[in-house]
Amino acid sequence: MVTEPHFQLTTGDHTTLQAILERHNGPYDAFMSLLERKVRESTIYFRDDIPSNVVTIGTRLVYVVDQTTRGPREIVAGEAEEGAGVLSIRTLHGLALLGLSVGSALRVPAENGGVELVQVREILSQPEAQARAAGSVRKVVAFRPRSMATPVAFDPDDDPGPSAA
C-alpha cells in the first residue's frame, strides 16, 4: 500500500479542480489544502493516455476508509450526497480518491479530529479505459514533412531589398 501517492489526473479532471480552486470563497481547511496539492503536484495525462488503474471523474470504484469498505460508488464532479451510489470530488473522500491508483492510499483529517486512511480497493470501470476498449479513442495525427515539388535554389545576389509596404 502506497501512503504517499503520486496523483495522476486527466487534463479535464485537472481543469475541473482548478475551477473549484479559483471559485472557492470559503475557509482554508483540509479540503482546500488537498485541492491545492492535487492541482500543484499531479501528473497530467491526456484522456487517452491515463492508466486504467487510476481514479478519474466517472470512475466506479470500491474504496476503504479506515478498514471499512465502501462502494461501489461513482466519482462525480457535482454536488452529491455520499452513499447514494455516487461520491463527489467536492467531498474530502472524493477529492482524496481522485487521481489515485489501485492500492494507493492517502491520509486525510477525520471529522472527529483524528486522521483516517482512504484507499482505492478496486476500480470497476473507468470512462477512459472503456473508450479505449470500445475503439472510440481519437487517433493521433502524424505530421509528415511537406515535400516540395521543385527544390528552390538560393541565390545570395538575388536580394529584393526592403519591401515597398
C-alpha positions, 0 to 999 in steps of 0.5 A, spaced: 500 500 500 502 506 497 501 512 503 504 517 499 501 517 492 503 520 486 496 523 483 495 522 476 489 526 473 486 527 466 487 534 463 479 535 464 479 532 471 485 537 472 481 543 469 475 541 473 479 542 480 482 548 478 475 551 477 473 549 484 480 552 486 479 559 483 471 559 485 472 557 492 470 563 497 470 559 503 475 557 509 482 554 508 481 547 511 483 540 509 479 540 503 482 546 500 489 544 502 488 537 498 485 541 492 491 545 492 496 539 492 492 535 487 492 541 482 500 543 484 503 536 484 499 531 479 501 528 473 497 530 467 495 525 462 491 526 456 484 522 456 487 517 452 493 516 455 491 515 463 492 508 466 486 504 467 488 503 474 487 510 476 481 514 479 478 519 474 471 523 474 466 517 472 470 512 475 466 506 479 470 504 484 470 500 491 474 504 496 476 503 504 476 508 509 479 506 515 478 498 514 471 499 512 469 498 505 465 502 501 462 502 494 461 501 489 460 508 488 461 513 482 466 519 482 462 525 480 464 532 479 457 535 482 454 536 488 452 529 491 450 526 497 455 520 499 452 513 499 447 514 494 451 510 489 455 516 487 461 520 491 463 527 489 470 530 488 467 536 492 467 531 498 474 530 502 473 522 500 472 524 493 477 529 492 482 524 496 480 518 491 481 522 485 487 521 481 489 515 485 491 508 483 489 501 485 492 500 492 494 507 493 492 510 499 492 517 502 491 520 509 486 525 510 483 529 517 477 525 520 471 529 522 472 527 529 479 530 529 483 524 528 486 522 521 483 516 517 486 512 511 482 512 504 484 507 499 482 505 492 480 497 493 478 496 486 476 500 480 470 497 476 470 501 470 473 507 468 470 512 462 477 512 459 479 505 459 472 503 456 473 508 450 479 505 449 476 498 449 470 500 445 475 503 439 472 510 440 479 513 442 481 519 437 487 517 433 493 521 433 495 525 427 502 524 424 505 530 421 509 528 415 514 533 412 511 537 406 515 535 400 516 540 395 515 539 388 521 543 385 527 544 390 528 552 390 535 554 389 538 560 393 541 565 390 545 570 395 545 576 389 538 575 388 536 580 394 529 584 393 531 589 398 526 592 403 519 591 401 515 597 398 509 596 404 
